[in-house]
Amino acid sequence: LTKIQEEMLLFRKELRTGNLDEWNAKAQLVFTAAHMDAIKENLKRSMK
């Protein structure tokens, strides 16, 4: 199993147990972190 497949299986299990709030929080954190990295990269490029 790849990492993503494992995450998806976990996700389905969490869905069944109704633990969605935690997943939403995790997704938001990951998305925000990726977004911040992209912004930093753009800033670095525009500084040059």
LUMKE-801771 format. One line per field, with one value per atom (N, C-alpha, C): residue number from 1; x, y, z; atom name. Coordinates in steps of 0.1 Angstrom, whole numbers, plus 2048, in hexadecimal, padded with zeros to 3 digits. Layout:
N
num	NUM,...
c1	X,...
c2	Y,...
c3	Z,...
atomo	CA,...
//
This chain:
48
num	1,1,1,2,2,2,3,3,3,4,4,4,5,5,5,6,6,6,7,7,7,8,8,8,9,9,9,10,10,10,11,11,11,12,12,12,13,13,13,14,14,14,15,15,15,16,16,16,17,17,17,18,18,18,19,19,19,20,20,20,21,21,21,22,22,22,23,23,23,24,24,24,25,25,25,26,26,26,27,27,27,28,28,28,29,29,29,30,30,30,31,31,31,32,32,32,33,33,33,34,34,34,35,35,35,36,36,36,37,37,37,38,38,38,39,39,39,40,40,40,41,41,41,42,42,42,43,43,43,44,44,44,45,45,45,46,46,46,47,47,47,48,48,48
c1	808,800,809,805,80C,807,80E,80A,7FC,7F9,7EC,7E1,7E4,7D9,7D7,7E1,7E0,7D7,7DA,7D3,7C4,7C1,7B4,7AC,7B3,7AD,7AA,7B3,7B1,7A5,7A5,79A,78D,78C,77F,77B,785,782,77D,784,780,772,76F,761,757,75A,750,74F,759,759,754,752,74D,757,763,76E,772,768,76B,771,76D,772,781,787,795,79C,795,79B,79A,78F,78E,799,79C,7A6,7B4,7B7,7C3,7C5,7BA,7BA,7BD,7B6,7B8,7C7,7CD,7DB,7E4,7E2,7EB,7E9,7DD,7DA,7E1,7DF,7E4,7F4,7FA,808,80D,807,80B,809,7FE,7FB,806,80A,814,821,825,831,831,825,824,826,820,820,82F,836,844,84C,84A,851,84F,842,83F,846,846,84D,85C,862,870,873,86A,86C,86B,861,85E,869,870,87B,887,889,895,895
c2	7F4,800,80D,816,823,82B,835,83E,844,848,84E,844,837,82D,82A,82A,828,833,83F,84B,849,845,844,839,82E,823,828,82F,835,83F,847,851,84A,83F,838,832,82D,828,833,83F,84A,84F,84E,852,849,83C,833,836,83A,83C,84A,852,85F,869,867,870,87B,881,88A,897,89C,8A9,8A9,89E,89D,89D,896,896,8A3,8AA,8B8,8C1,8C0,8C8,8C5,8B8,8B3,8B8,8B7,8BB,8CA,8D2,8E0,8E4,8DD,8DF,8DC,8D1,8CD,8D7,8DB,8E4,8F1,8F6,903,903,8F8,8F7,8F8,8F0,8F0,8FE,904,912,91C,91B,924,922,915,913,919,917,91D,92C,932,941,945,93E,941,940,935,933,93F,943,94E,95B,95D,969,969,95D,95C,95F,95A,95C,96B,971,97F,989,984,98C,98D,982,982,98C
c3	800,800,800,7F8,7F8,804,807,812,810,804,801,803,7FE,7FF,80E,816,825,82B,826,82B,828,81B,817,81F,821,829,837,83D,84A,84A,83F,83E,83D,836,835,843,84A,857,861,860,868,864,857,852,859,85A,860,86F,875,884,886,87C,87D,883,880,886,87C,876,86B,86F,87B,87F,880,885,886,878,86F,862,85B,85D,857,85C,869,86F,869,868,862,854,84C,83E,83D,846,846,849,853,856,84B,844,839,82E,82B,820,823,82F,833,832,837,837,828,81F,811,80B,80F,80A,80E,81B,820,819,816,80F,801,7FA,7ED,7ED,7F7,7F9,7FB,804,806,7FA,7F2,7E6,7DC,7DB,7D2,7D6,7E3,7E9,7E5,7E8,7E4,7D6,7CD,7BF,7BB,7C1,7BE,7C4,7CE,7D4,7CB,7C3,7BB,7B0
atomo	N,CA,C,N,CA,C,N,CA,C,N,CA,C,N,CA,C,N,CA,C,N,CA,C,N,CA,C,N,CA,C,N,CA,C,N,CA,C,N,CA,C,N,CA,C,N,CA,C,N,CA,C,N,CA,C,N,CA,C,N,CA,C,N,CA,C,N,CA,C,N,CA,C,N,CA,C,N,CA,C,N,CA,C,N,CA,C,N,CA,C,N,CA,C,N,CA,C,N,CA,C,N,CA,C,N,CA,C,N,CA,C,N,CA,C,N,CA,C,N,CA,C,N,CA,C,N,CA,C,N,CA,C,N,CA,C,N,CA,C,N,CA,C,N,CA,C,N,CA,C,N,CA,C,N,CA,C,N,CA,C,N,CA,C,N,CA,C
//
